[in-house]
Amino acid sequence: MATLMLTSLPKVAEPELRELQRICIHLMRLESDKFPGSQPVSFERKHLTPPDSEEAGQRRGVSLLRQEFYAAEKTDGMRYMLLILRDRGAFMVDRNFEMRRLPPTMHFPSRKPGAPAVDKTLLDGELIEDAGPDGASDLRLRYLAYDACCVCGAAVLAEPLTTRLMAARREVLGPRYEAAHSGAHDFSAEPFTIELKDMFSVPQLPHLFAHVLSREAQQASYGSYSEHLFTFQDPLRKLSHGNDGIIFTPVRDAYVPGTCHSLLKWKPSNMNSIDFRLCTKWRMEAGRSGPQPRFQIMVADKATLVGYDWITFSDEMHAHFAADAGADARIIECVFDAAHETITYNPDDDAETTWDYPKARQGGWKYERMREDKKLPNDMRSVESIKQSVRDGVTQPELLERLGIAATAQLAGRGFVGM
């Protein structure tokens, strides 16, 4: 995680940070001061609505069966926008709208010989850590660009996805590739490579799923253990990294800053997660000296943090957060586990002043990992959307069947089959 957060690169401080944020906003022709990146919504069964159904005519009736989408594997990486300014350098822009300065060795030549370097460009993508041929001992950083907002001063947000990707390829990625392969420039000193992410038409989903291996299949096929539940393995591109689903991007729609209701995030139901803000509550407990901690999880409701539920940690994690002075600033990623026992209490501190009257229920939120890259939890609308996605539980076989796509023989024992 620390590697993907680029902690070795200098953070941009005020007042320069504010100035660079204004440049990002200006390049995207916006007026907001928030992180301008597009955010997907969770995939629900309604997103498979046939075009002739009654719901198809309703507002936001987004469906894979009604319009053209590109599909890409959802990488377990770190989301960044890449800001390129000829006179100031290049910067990685995280989801907190904070930035890290890339080294001056980053080279973005023009596609026109002798012309000035690339300027006023803002790409969207993710930084991933790929295992090389020797597995975990040979990790490489790659930035996979999957969209473009402004290229060489030209705002392309309103253009179709194909046009946006072509602009990034023609003006940014192509010249770098040409310079590398002609020997005009050595890019090996840069902290990561920059590439376009592979996109596929929806009928090619079986090809994507065929490259997703479960942890067991990864070990059986390659003899290496993966820390990820699922791994995307593409020998042709020499890609090997964690994967947790598919992203469907509408081809003809404009790039939408903030929540985009036509940008769909499909995950197996057991991998749909929510980012909560942790909240430590202190009360007395019989047989213990001094106040004892229990933990609630919070979500955002507009500009306010509100209590959402209790969370029961393992003994080890409970002790960890109890000793963490900064626990109440932590964002934690959790999944709902129907078999996880959750201990709950009366949330009213005035009505219940001790922990002596717990109630147990089957099912609850299970801690997955710390989100060191986030400062804010999911908002209430996102939480409800994710919960609906979990309830719908659209599986890989159902997805292919509803889309009228035949699974290939390659899918046996691969992908998210059965999830």
N, C-alpha and C positions, 0 to 999 in steps of 0.2 A: 504493500500500500504506500509506504513512504517513497518508494522509487517512482510509482505512478503519480504521486503528488509533487514530484520534481523538487523535493526539499533541498537538493543541492544547488538549485538555481536561485538567484536573488529575487525576493519579492519586491514589487514596485510599491513605493510608499507615497503618501500624500506629499505635496499636491499633484505630483505627476500622475498618480493613479486616477484621480478625478478627471484630469485632462484627457487621459487615454480612454476613460469610460465615455466621455463626451464624444470622442472621435468615433468610437464604436457605434454609439447611438446615431451620430450624424451619417455614417456610412450606410446605416440601415434605414435612414429617413424616418426615425422615430422621435418621440418626445419623452418617453419614459426614462427613468433612471435605474431600472431594474435590469438584471441579466437578460439579454435579448434572445437567448437561444430558444429554439422550439422544443416543446415537451410533449411526449406522446401520451395517449390515454390507454388504459388497459383494455384488452380485447374481450368483448362480450359476444354472446350468441346473436345479438341483434346485428352484429357486423357481418353476419352471413345471411341477411335478409334478401330473399329473391327480388329482382327488379319489379315484378308485377304484383307484389304484395301491397296491402293497404299502408303499411308502415313506410314503404319506400318513398311516399310523397311527403312524409313529415320532415320538419326542419332537423338538420343534422342526421338525416337518415343515411349515414355512411355505411357502405357495405362493400366487401370484396367482390360481390357479384354485380355491382352496379357501376363501378368505375375502374380504371386501370391503376394498378399498384405495382411498385417494385418491392421485392422482398430481399432482406439482408439478414444474415445471422446476427443475433443480439450478443455482442461481445461483453464479457465481464471485464471491463476496463475502466478508464477514467475519462469523463466527458470534458472536452476543452474546445473552445473556439480558438482559431489561430489568426492573430492580427499581424499583418505585415505592413510596415511603413518604411519607405526607402531611407529616409533621413534619421529615423529613430531606432530602427531595428525591428525585431520580431518578438511577439509576446504570446504566451499561453494564457487564455482567459478561462477561469474556472466558473463553476455554477454559482459561486458566491460573488461573482463579478470582481474577483481579485485577480491579480496578474503576476506572472513570473517572467522575468526578462531572459530571453534566449541568448546564448553567446553570440558575439559578433561573427563567429565562423559560419553561422547560418547563411546560406547563399541562395538567392532567388533571382536568377538571371532572366532577362527579357527574352522572349522568343524571337525578337528582331536583333540580328547581330549589331553590336555597337550601341544599342539603345540603352537608356537607363534601366536599372533593376526594377523588379515588380514593386508597386506602391499601392497604398490604399486598398488593401485586400483583406477580407474577413471570411474565413472558411469555418465550417462546423465539422466536428469529428470527435474521435476518441483516441486516447493513448492506451496502447495495449502492451502487455509483456508476453512475448512469444517464447516458447521453449524451442530451442534449436535442435539440431540433429542429436546432440548429446543430452537432451532432456533438460531438467531443472538447472543443471550446471552450466547451461549455455543459453541464458535468457537474453532476449533482444527487445529493445523498445521500438515500437512502430506507431506512427500517427496515421490513422486511417481516416481520411477526409470523406464524409458521406453527404456533404451539401456545401453550398456556397451562398453567401449573402451579398457580397460586394467583391468584384474582381477588377483590379486596376482602375478603381474609381467609379466603375459602372455598377450601380445597384441592380442586382438580378433577382431580387426576392419575388417579383411578380411573374417571372418567367417559369415555364414548366421545369420539372426536375431534370429532364434530359438536357435542357439548355444550361441550367445551373452547373451540372456536373461537367458538361463539355467546356464551359468557360474555365472552370478550375483546371481541367486537364490541359487545355490548350495554352493557357497563360501562366500556370504555376507548375504543374507536375511535368508537363512535356519538356519544357526547357531544362529542368533539373535532370531529367532522364537523359536528354541529349548531351548535356554537359558532362555527365558521368560517363556515358558510354563512348564519347569521343575523346575522353581523356583531358578535356578542357578544364575540369575541376575535380578535386578529390573531396568527396562528401563524408569520408570515413570519420572525421573528427567531430561531426555533429552528434548531439546527444541521442537522436533517434532518426529513423528514416521517415519519409513522408510519402504516402501512397493513397490512391483512391480505393475506397472500400468496394468490394465486389457486390454488384446488384443483379438480381435475377427477376425475370417475369414470374408471375404467380404460378403458371403451369410448370415451372421448373423447381417448385418446392421439393419434390422428391430428391432432386440433386442436392439441395441444401441439407435436408434431413439425413441423407446418406453419409454426410461428413460429420454428423454429431454422434459422438460415442459416449456411452455411459462410462462411469469410472471403471466398472468391471470389464467392459469391452475394450477400453483403452489399455488396460493391463494385459488382457488376453492377446490383443492384436500387436501391441508395441512393446510389451514387457516392462512398461513403466507405470508407476503409480501417480495418479493425478490428485491434487488437492481439491479439484473441482468435481462437482457431481456429474457435470457433462462437459465434454471437451470438443471444440471444433477443430477437426484435423483435416487439413488440405495439403497433401504432399506436393501437388503441382505448384501451389503458391508458397509452400514451406511455411504454412501457418499451423500453429498448435497453441490454443489458448482456451480459457474458460468460456463457456457459452450458457446462456439461460433463456433462450427463446428466439423469436423472429420479430423483426421490425418491418412493418408494411408502410411504405411511403407513397402517397398519392402522386401519380406522375404529372397530371395536368394542373394540380393546385399550386398556388403560390406558397412560398415559405412563410409560416405564421410564427411570429415571436410569441413566447409564452405557451399556454396550453393550446395544442392543435388537435381538434376533435377528429380530424381525418388522418392523423398520424397514429398508427395502431401498434401496440406492444403486446404480442402474444407470448405467453409463458405457460408451461405446464402448471396446473392449479397448485401443486405443492411447492412451486417456486415463486408464486406471486408474493411479493414482500412489500412491507410498508415501513417507511422511515419515521420513527417516533422521537420526540424529545423526552428525555428521562427526567423524572421528578422524584426527589427523595422526600419521604414523609417520616417524621420522627414522633414516636409515642412510647409510653412506658409499656413494659411487658412483665408479667408475673415471673418472679424468679430471676430477673435480670436487673443489674444495677445501671441506672441511667437510661435515657431515651434510646430506643432501638430503631433501626431503619427498615422501611418497606418501600417498594417502588411502584409508582404510577407511570403510565406512558401518556404523553400529551400530543395533540395534533393542533394545527393552526386553523382557526376559524376567522377568516379575514385577517385582521392584524392582531388577533388575540390568541394566546395559547390556552387550550381548554383540556381538562382531564378527560381521557378516553377510556382507560381500563387499568386494571392492575396487571403486573407482570411478575411471574414467579421464575426466578433464576435458579440455576444449579447452585449448590453450596459454594463452589469455587467462585462463580461470577457474582453471587450475592456479596461475598466477602470482598471481592475486588472493587465493586462499585460502592460498598459501604466505606471503604478506606480511601476512595477517590474524592479529593476535595473539589474537583471540578465536575463531579458526576451530573449535576443539574444543567450543565451546558452540553452534555453529550447527545448526539443523534445516533440512535441505534436502529439497525435494520432487523426486522422481525418477520417471521412467517406464522400463519395461523396453523396450529396443529390440533386436530380434533381429539387426539389422544393425550395431549399435554394437560396435566393437572394444574389448575390455576387456583391459588389461594386468594380470596377477595375479602375486603373489609368495608365497613361503612366509610364512605369518603368524607363524611361530615366530622371534622375534628372536634367540634363542640358537642355533638351528640355522642361521639365515641372517642374517648381520650386514651384508650389502651389498645393493644393488639390482641387482647385476650378472647375475642369473639370472632375468630376467622370462619369463613365458609369456603368449602372446596367445590369446584365445579370441573367437569370434564370438558376439555377444550380451552384453548387460550393461545396467547401470543408467545412464541418461542424465539429467544434471542439467537441471531445469526452472526452478526458482526457489528463492529463500530464503523460509523460513517464519518471518518475524519475529514472528508472532503465537503461535508455539508454543515451548515449552521442552523438551518430551519427544517422542521419536520414537514411531512406531507400535509396538505390542507384537507379539510373535511370532505370536500367534493372528490378529491383523488382517492381518499380512503374508501368512500362509498363505491366508487367505480371499481377499485381493486377487489373489494368484497363481493361485488356482483360478478366480477370475472372469476373469482374462486367458486362462487355458487354455480355459475354456468359450467365451469370446468370443461371447456372445449378442448378435447384431446387431439393429438396429432392425427389418428385415423379418421376422427369425425371431420376435422378441418379438410383433409384431402377428399373425403367422400362428398361433403357439401359443396366443394369446389369442382367436383366432377373430375378429379385428377386420380389416375391410377398409381398406386404405390409401386415402386420398382422392387425387383428381387433384392437389390442392394440394401433395402431398409430392414431386412430380417435381423433382429437383434440390435438394431441401431436406432438412432434418433430418440424421440421421447415416447416411443410406442408403449402403450399401457398407462401413460401418465394422463 
